[in-house]
Amino acid sequence: MRNTTLMGPWIRRFLLEHLVAERNLSYNTQCSYRDTMVLLLPFMTRTLKTPIDRLAVSDLSPKIVRRFLEHIEKDRGCGGGTRNLRLGAIHSLAKFIGSHSPEHVAWCAEARAVPFRKTAKPAMTYLEKPEMDAVLQAPDRATEQGARDYAILQFLYNTGARVAEAAQVTVGDLTWGSSSYVRLTGKGNKTRHCPLWPKTIGLLKAQVGTRATDERVFLNRLGQPMTRFGIYTLVRRAVKRASTTVPSLRAKRISPHTVRHSTACHLLRAGVDINTIRGWLGHVSLDTTHIYAEVDLEMKAKALAHCEIPGSANPRYRRKDTGVIEFLRSL
Protein backbone atom coordinates (compact mmCIF):
# COMPACT_ATOMS: atom_id res chain seq x y z
CA MET A 1 0.00 0.00 0.00
CA ARG A 2 1.72 3.17 -1.21
CA ASN A 3 -0.54 5.82 0.31
CA THR A 4 -1.62 4.97 3.83
CA THR A 5 -3.66 8.14 4.26
CA LEU A 6 -6.44 7.34 1.77
CA MET A 7 -9.50 5.50 3.05
CA GLY A 8 -10.27 3.51 -0.12
CA PRO A 9 -7.34 1.04 -0.10
CA TRP A 10 -7.85 0.33 3.58
CA ILE A 11 -11.53 -0.48 3.09
CA ARG A 12 -10.67 -2.78 0.20
CA ARG A 13 -8.21 -4.71 2.37
CA PHE A 14 -10.65 -4.73 5.26
CA LEU A 15 -13.52 -6.21 3.26
CA LEU A 16 -11.69 -8.56 0.91
CA GLU A 17 -8.73 -9.70 2.99
CA HIS A 18 -9.33 -9.15 6.70
CA LEU A 19 -12.98 -10.28 6.96
CA VAL A 20 -12.64 -13.15 4.51
CA ALA A 21 -9.11 -14.55 4.73
CA GLU A 22 -7.99 -13.53 8.21
CA ARG A 23 -11.15 -13.73 10.31
CA ASN A 24 -13.19 -16.09 8.09
CA LEU A 25 -16.45 -14.44 9.10
CA SER A 26 -19.75 -15.77 7.83
CA TYR A 27 -21.17 -14.49 4.56
CA ASN A 28 -23.98 -12.63 6.31
CA THR A 29 -21.53 -10.85 8.62
CA GLN A 30 -19.40 -9.86 5.64
CA CYS A 31 -22.50 -8.43 3.95
CA SER A 32 -23.40 -6.49 7.11
CA TYR A 33 -19.95 -4.87 7.26
CA ARG A 34 -20.09 -4.10 3.55
CA ASP A 35 -23.53 -2.50 3.92
CA THR A 36 -22.13 -0.22 6.63
CA MET A 37 -19.43 1.01 4.24
CA VAL A 38 -22.03 1.47 1.48
CA LEU A 39 -23.88 3.85 3.80
CA LEU A 40 -20.87 5.48 5.43
CA LEU A 41 -18.79 6.49 2.39
CA PRO A 42 -21.55 8.40 0.51
CA PHE A 43 -22.48 10.12 3.78
CA MET A 44 -18.89 11.28 4.28
CA THR A 45 -18.73 12.47 0.66
CA ARG A 46 -21.88 14.55 1.05
CA THR A 47 -20.92 15.93 4.45
CA LEU A 48 -17.30 16.77 3.71
CA LYS A 49 -17.80 17.76 0.05
CA THR A 50 -14.93 15.45 -0.89
CA PRO A 51 -14.80 12.96 -3.79
CA ILE A 52 -15.20 9.42 -2.56
CA ASP A 53 -11.80 8.37 -3.95
CA ARG A 54 -10.06 11.21 -2.05
CA LEU A 55 -11.45 10.47 1.41
CA ALA A 56 -8.67 10.14 3.96
CA VAL A 57 -8.56 8.00 7.08
CA SER A 58 -8.44 11.13 9.23
CA ASP A 59 -11.72 12.29 7.67
CA LEU A 60 -13.48 9.58 9.67
CA SER A 61 -13.33 11.65 12.85
CA PRO A 62 -15.41 10.99 15.98
CA LYS A 63 -17.57 13.97 15.00
CA ILE A 64 -18.32 12.44 11.59
CA VAL A 65 -19.02 9.06 13.18
CA ARG A 66 -21.55 10.60 15.55
CA ARG A 67 -23.23 12.52 12.73
CA PHE A 68 -23.40 9.32 10.69
CA LEU A 69 -25.05 7.47 13.58
CA GLU A 70 -27.53 10.31 13.98
CA HIS A 71 -28.28 10.04 10.26
CA ILE A 72 -28.89 6.31 10.65
CA GLU A 73 -31.44 6.88 13.38
CA LYS A 74 -33.23 10.06 12.29
CA ASP A 75 -33.08 10.02 8.50
CA ARG A 76 -33.23 6.27 7.92
CA GLY A 77 -35.52 5.52 10.87
CA CYS A 78 -33.34 2.74 12.30
CA GLY A 79 -33.40 1.67 15.92
CA GLY A 80 -30.69 1.59 18.53
CA GLY A 81 -29.74 -1.98 17.66
CA THR A 82 -29.00 -1.08 14.05
CA ARG A 83 -27.08 1.99 15.21
CA ASN A 84 -24.84 -0.17 17.38
CA LEU A 85 -24.42 -2.67 14.55
CA ARG A 86 -23.08 0.06 12.22
CA LEU A 87 -20.86 1.44 14.95
CA GLY A 88 -19.42 -2.02 15.58
CA ALA A 89 -18.36 -2.23 11.92
CA ILE A 90 -16.66 1.18 12.17
CA HIS A 91 -14.85 0.09 15.33
CA SER A 92 -13.61 -3.04 13.55
CA LEU A 93 -12.38 -0.98 10.60
CA ALA A 94 -10.54 1.41 12.92
CA LYS A 95 -8.92 -1.46 14.81
CA PHE A 96 -7.79 -3.04 11.53
CA ILE A 97 -6.23 0.19 10.27
CA GLY A 98 -4.60 0.98 13.61
CA SER A 99 -3.06 -2.49 13.89
CA HIS A 100 -1.46 -2.22 10.42
CA SER A 101 -0.51 1.46 10.42
CA PRO A 102 1.29 2.82 13.54
CA GLU A 103 0.74 6.42 12.48
CA HIS A 104 -3.01 5.87 12.82
CA VAL A 105 -2.97 4.40 16.34
CA ALA A 106 -4.08 7.70 17.93
CA TRP A 107 -6.85 8.09 15.36
CA CYS A 108 -7.93 4.50 16.02
CA ALA A 109 -8.28 5.19 19.74
CA GLU A 110 -10.42 8.27 19.09
CA ALA A 111 -12.69 6.48 16.62
CA ARG A 112 -13.18 3.51 18.92
CA ALA A 113 -13.96 5.84 21.83
CA VAL A 114 -17.40 6.59 20.34
CA PRO A 115 -19.61 4.54 22.71
CA PHE A 116 -22.37 2.10 21.93
CA ARG A 117 -25.83 3.14 23.01
CA LYS A 118 -27.50 1.16 25.74
CA THR A 119 -30.72 -0.27 24.33
CA ALA A 120 -33.59 -2.11 25.93
CA LYS A 121 -33.57 -5.80 25.17
CA PRO A 122 -36.78 -6.64 23.28
CA ALA A 123 -39.07 -9.27 24.71
CA MET A 124 -38.68 -12.63 23.05
CA THR A 125 -41.71 -13.79 21.09
CA TYR A 126 -42.66 -17.45 20.83
CA LEU A 127 -45.78 -19.38 19.89
CA GLU A 128 -47.84 -21.50 22.22
CA LYS A 129 -48.49 -25.04 21.02
CA PRO A 130 -52.01 -24.36 19.64
CA GLU A 131 -50.66 -21.32 17.78
CA MET A 132 -47.79 -23.32 16.31
CA ASP A 133 -50.16 -26.09 15.26
CA ALA A 134 -52.38 -23.55 13.50
CA VAL A 135 -49.42 -22.13 11.57
CA LEU A 136 -48.32 -25.62 10.52
CA GLN A 137 -51.80 -26.43 9.26
CA ALA A 138 -52.18 -23.17 7.33
CA PRO A 139 -50.59 -24.18 3.96
CA ASP A 140 -52.81 -25.92 1.43
CA ARG A 141 -50.97 -29.22 1.09
CA ALA A 142 -53.05 -30.18 -1.94
CA THR A 143 -50.96 -27.75 -4.01
CA GLU A 144 -47.24 -28.03 -4.81
CA GLN A 145 -46.46 -24.70 -3.17
CA GLY A 146 -48.49 -25.56 -0.08
CA ALA A 147 -46.73 -28.92 0.30
CA ARG A 148 -43.36 -27.16 0.09
CA ASP A 149 -44.42 -24.49 2.60
CA TYR A 150 -45.61 -27.17 5.02
CA ALA A 151 -42.31 -29.05 4.66
CA ILE A 152 -40.30 -25.90 5.41
CA LEU A 153 -42.44 -24.97 8.42
CA GLN A 154 -42.18 -28.50 9.78
CA PHE A 155 -38.42 -28.48 9.23
CA LEU A 156 -38.01 -25.16 11.05
CA TYR A 157 -40.10 -26.38 13.97
CA ASN A 158 -38.33 -29.75 14.13
CA THR A 159 -34.77 -28.42 13.99
CA GLY A 160 -35.07 -24.91 15.42
CA ALA A 161 -32.84 -23.88 12.53
CA ARG A 162 -32.02 -20.28 11.76
CA VAL A 163 -33.54 -19.14 8.49
CA ALA A 164 -30.13 -18.92 6.78
CA GLU A 165 -29.32 -22.45 7.93
CA ALA A 166 -32.56 -23.80 6.49
CA ALA A 167 -32.05 -22.02 3.17
CA GLN A 168 -28.57 -23.51 2.77
CA VAL A 169 -29.42 -27.15 3.53
CA THR A 170 -28.44 -29.45 0.66
CA VAL A 171 -29.55 -32.99 -0.11
CA GLY A 172 -26.14 -34.20 1.02
CA ASP A 173 -26.74 -32.72 4.47
CA LEU A 174 -29.58 -35.19 5.05
CA THR A 175 -28.85 -38.64 6.42
CA TRP A 176 -31.58 -41.27 6.20
CA GLY A 177 -31.82 -44.42 8.27
CA SER A 178 -32.86 -45.61 11.70
CA SER A 179 -31.41 -42.39 13.15
CA SER A 180 -32.12 -39.75 10.53
CA TYR A 181 -30.60 -36.33 11.02
CA VAL A 182 -29.61 -33.16 9.18
CA ARG A 183 -26.27 -31.38 9.26
CA LEU A 184 -26.70 -27.64 9.80
CA THR A 185 -24.03 -25.00 9.32
CA GLY A 186 -24.58 -22.03 11.62
CA LYS A 187 -22.78 -18.92 12.79
CA GLY A 188 -19.01 -18.98 12.43
CA ASN A 189 -19.35 -21.93 10.03
CA LYS A 190 -19.97 -24.22 13.01
CA THR A 191 -21.79 -27.43 12.15
CA ARG A 192 -24.17 -29.47 14.27
CA HIS A 193 -26.38 -32.50 13.73
CA CYS A 194 -30.07 -32.33 14.52
CA PRO A 195 -32.38 -35.40 14.66
CA LEU A 196 -35.41 -35.49 12.41
CA TRP A 197 -38.91 -36.59 13.34
CA PRO A 198 -40.52 -39.35 11.21
CA LYS A 199 -43.08 -36.88 9.85
CA THR A 200 -40.30 -34.46 8.85
CA ILE A 201 -38.40 -37.28 7.13
CA GLY A 202 -41.39 -38.14 4.94
CA LEU A 203 -41.91 -34.51 3.96
CA LEU A 204 -38.24 -33.98 3.10
CA LYS A 205 -38.05 -37.15 1.01
CA ALA A 206 -41.02 -35.91 -1.01
CA GLN A 207 -39.29 -32.57 -1.58
CA VAL A 208 -35.89 -34.02 -2.44
CA GLY A 209 -36.95 -36.73 -4.87
CA THR A 210 -33.97 -37.85 -6.96
CA ARG A 211 -31.97 -34.64 -6.79
CA ALA A 212 -28.17 -34.64 -6.59
CA THR A 213 -26.46 -34.35 -3.20
CA ASP A 214 -25.11 -30.86 -3.94
CA GLU A 215 -28.56 -29.40 -4.71
CA ARG A 216 -30.58 -27.43 -2.17
CA VAL A 217 -33.47 -29.12 -0.40
CA PHE A 218 -35.92 -26.23 -0.59
CA LEU A 219 -36.61 -24.64 -3.99
CA ASN A 220 -38.94 -21.85 -5.08
CA ARG A 221 -41.55 -22.13 -7.81
CA LEU A 222 -38.91 -21.41 -10.46
CA GLY A 223 -36.74 -24.28 -9.28
CA GLN A 224 -34.16 -21.94 -7.74
CA PRO A 225 -32.87 -22.26 -4.14
CA MET A 226 -35.08 -20.62 -1.55
CA THR A 227 -33.62 -17.47 -0.01
CA ARG A 228 -33.93 -16.19 3.55
CA PHE A 229 -36.43 -13.62 2.33
CA GLY A 230 -38.50 -16.26 0.54
CA ILE A 231 -38.75 -18.34 3.71
CA TYR A 232 -39.67 -15.23 5.70
CA THR A 233 -42.45 -14.48 3.22
CA LEU A 234 -43.95 -17.97 3.41
CA VAL A 235 -43.90 -17.88 7.22
CA ARG A 236 -45.75 -14.56 7.21
CA ARG A 237 -48.22 -15.97 4.67
CA ALA A 238 -48.92 -18.98 6.88
CA VAL A 239 -49.32 -16.80 9.97
CA LYS A 240 -51.77 -14.50 8.20
CA ARG A 241 -53.89 -17.45 7.18
CA ALA A 242 -53.70 -19.09 10.62
CA SER A 243 -54.68 -15.85 12.38
CA THR A 244 -58.23 -16.19 11.02
CA THR A 245 -58.76 -19.17 13.33
CA VAL A 246 -56.32 -18.21 16.12
CA PRO A 247 -56.73 -14.43 16.71
CA SER A 248 -53.88 -14.29 19.24
CA LEU A 249 -51.42 -14.55 16.36
CA ARG A 250 -52.38 -11.05 15.21
CA ALA A 251 -50.85 -9.50 18.31
CA LYS A 252 -47.44 -11.09 17.72
CA ARG A 253 -44.68 -10.12 15.33
CA ILE A 254 -43.75 -13.50 13.89
CA SER A 255 -40.76 -14.46 11.74
CA PRO A 256 -38.85 -17.70 11.09
CA HIS A 257 -36.80 -16.94 14.20
CA THR A 258 -40.02 -16.99 16.22
CA VAL A 259 -40.43 -20.62 15.19
CA ARG A 260 -36.91 -21.25 16.50
CA HIS A 261 -37.84 -19.70 19.85
CA SER A 262 -41.00 -21.79 19.92
CA THR A 263 -39.04 -25.00 19.35
CA ALA A 264 -36.79 -24.22 22.31
CA CYS A 265 -39.66 -23.34 24.64
CA HIS A 266 -41.65 -26.44 23.70
CA LEU A 267 -38.62 -28.70 24.17
CA LEU A 268 -37.98 -27.15 27.57
CA ARG A 269 -41.61 -27.52 28.55
CA ALA A 270 -41.50 -31.18 27.50
CA GLY A 271 -38.70 -31.79 29.98
CA VAL A 272 -35.71 -31.83 27.64
CA ASP A 273 -32.43 -31.00 29.38
CA ILE A 274 -31.28 -27.40 28.91
CA ASN A 275 -27.84 -28.53 27.71
CA THR A 276 -29.45 -30.74 25.07
CA ILE A 277 -31.46 -27.76 23.85
CA ARG A 278 -28.23 -25.74 23.64
CA GLY A 279 -26.75 -28.33 21.31
CA TRP A 280 -30.04 -28.62 19.42
CA LEU A 281 -30.09 -24.91 18.62
CA GLY A 282 -26.34 -24.51 18.16
CA HIS A 283 -25.78 -22.00 20.97
CA VAL A 284 -22.16 -21.45 21.96
CA SER A 285 -22.99 -20.41 25.51
CA LEU A 286 -25.46 -22.04 27.86
CA ASP A 287 -26.40 -18.56 29.08
CA THR A 288 -28.12 -17.93 25.74
CA THR A 289 -30.27 -21.03 26.15
CA HIS A 290 -31.25 -20.07 29.70
CA ILE A 291 -33.26 -17.19 28.23
CA TYR A 292 -35.98 -19.66 27.27
CA ALA A 293 -36.33 -20.84 30.85
CA GLU A 294 -36.81 -17.25 31.94
CA VAL A 295 -39.56 -16.35 29.45
CA ASP A 296 -41.75 -19.45 29.70
CA LEU A 297 -44.74 -18.16 31.66
CA GLU A 298 -46.35 -21.56 32.03
CA MET A 299 -43.29 -22.99 33.76
CA LYS A 300 -43.04 -19.89 35.95
CA ALA A 301 -46.66 -20.25 37.05
CA LYS A 302 -46.16 -23.93 37.90
CA ALA A 303 -43.02 -23.16 39.87
CA LEU A 304 -44.70 -20.40 41.87
CA ALA A 305 -47.70 -22.61 42.58
CA HIS A 306 -45.38 -24.94 44.47
CA CYS A 307 -44.38 -22.02 46.69
CA GLU A 308 -47.88 -21.73 48.16
CA ILE A 309 -48.04 -22.86 51.79
CA PRO A 310 -51.48 -24.43 52.32
CA GLY A 311 -51.49 -24.35 56.11
CA SER A 312 -49.49 -21.22 56.69
CA ALA A 313 -49.84 -19.79 60.18
CA ASN A 314 -49.24 -16.30 58.92
CA PRO A 315 -52.55 -14.82 57.64
CA ARG A 316 -50.77 -11.70 56.48
CA TYR A 317 -48.58 -13.83 54.18
CA ARG A 318 -51.67 -15.50 52.71
CA ARG A 319 -53.49 -12.20 52.09
CA LYS A 320 -50.48 -10.65 50.42
CA ASP A 321 -49.38 -13.47 48.11
CA THR A 322 -52.47 -15.53 47.29
CA GLY A 323 -53.62 -13.00 44.72
CA VAL A 324 -50.28 -13.06 42.95
CA ILE A 325 -50.30 -16.85 42.79
CA GLU A 326 -53.83 -16.94 41.43
CA PHE A 327 -52.95 -14.33 38.83
CA LEU A 328 -49.98 -16.35 37.57
CA ARG A 329 -52.07 -19.48 37.51
CA SER A 330 -54.45 -17.72 35.13
CA LEU A 331 -51.70 -16.93 32.60
Secondary structure, DSSP 8 states (H G I E B T S, - for coil): ---SSBHHHHHHHIIIIIIIIIS---HHHHHHHHHHHHHHHHHHHHHHT--GGG-BGGGS-HHHHHHHHHHHHHTS---HHHHHHHHHHHHHHHHHHHHH-GGGHHHHHHHHTS--------------HHHHHHHHH-S-TTSHHHHHHHHHHHHHHHH---HHHHHH-BGGGEE-STT-EEEEE-GGG-EEEEE--HHHHHHHHHHHTT--TTSBS-B-TTSSB--HHHHHHHHHHHHHHHTTT-GGGGGS---HHHHHHHHHHHHHHTT--HHHHHHHHT-SSHHHHHHHHHH-HHHHHHHHHTT--TT-S-HHHHHHHHHHHHHHHT-
